[in-house]
Amino acid sequence: MASFVPDKVFDCHAHLWRGDAYAAPLPPGFPADMNSDDYLRLTGEVFPNRTLGAWFLPKPVVKRRDQALRVSEWVGESLAGKPTCRGAFLVKPEDDPEWVREHARRLGLRGLKCYHTFSLRKPTLNAEIPEYLPEAVMQVAHEEGWYVTLHMVKDRAVADPGNQHWIRTYCERYPDMKLILAHSARGFQPSHNFEGLPKLADLPNLYFDSSANCEPMAHVAIMRIFGHDRFMFGTDFGAASHSHGRHCSVADTFFWVYDDAPVWEERHTTIKPVSIVLEHLRSVKWACWAERLTDRQIEDVFWGNAARLFEL
Ligand SMILES: [Zn+2]
């Protein structure tokens, strides 16, 4: 894939975290505290000799809710001396919007990261968007011209009418806010993208990061329906990028399979699954090939689109 990856790679979905707040397993060799220097070193192993930049998201998997601010502070501290990087504030649904504005400004952060696990209604995988990204904070995002990364949930992702309703409502009411749908609109089942995205195609402030999605057709749907200039490469850097395995679309859903699953022994061989970031990169390559992107357009996906959006 080396001949496919352009000279400049902006990662539109890169997590940083603090070890004392982080509550999940880490890939081997990853430091407990992940700052921007360690991120650039580890990402440089995947993308050698490339100019790197990133939209840093505080890792939302925290041991206690009250640690969210500390992780946002960590991201803010990690931006020092990194002109090609930007960072987001980790917002919880109970946060006072003016408190969010004050701290994000103090930390030099330019947008929001939300996550369904902070939703107060259980199970959180069925949460409606305002239950983990309340409308009140979108007003602040609009006034500040912020970027908001949204990993939506619910079984059918962007094909779900509730998700469509809130994405449209937020984008129309808060036009200076830029909404980035993570994981290629979480289209781990690409048919959800083909069904749902046409209903949002008129929204000018809707963008997509490709991160962790290994299905080429999920990316194709975005580029075909919105144009390649709304589509930005991302890795979901962390356990999600560096675990080995991938997700597979099946029926009307998908599943994830990792290297500890009992599926890799075949009659004649043992399959060695590779890291998700490589599976993902290959899916982006295939999508760009299927959409007949020019070299210049591929450079847009890996850098130019993000450079314009984030005003690098
Ligand atoms: Zn992520």
Residues whose N, C-alpha, C, O or C-beta is under 5 A from the ligand:
A	BS01	ZN	D236
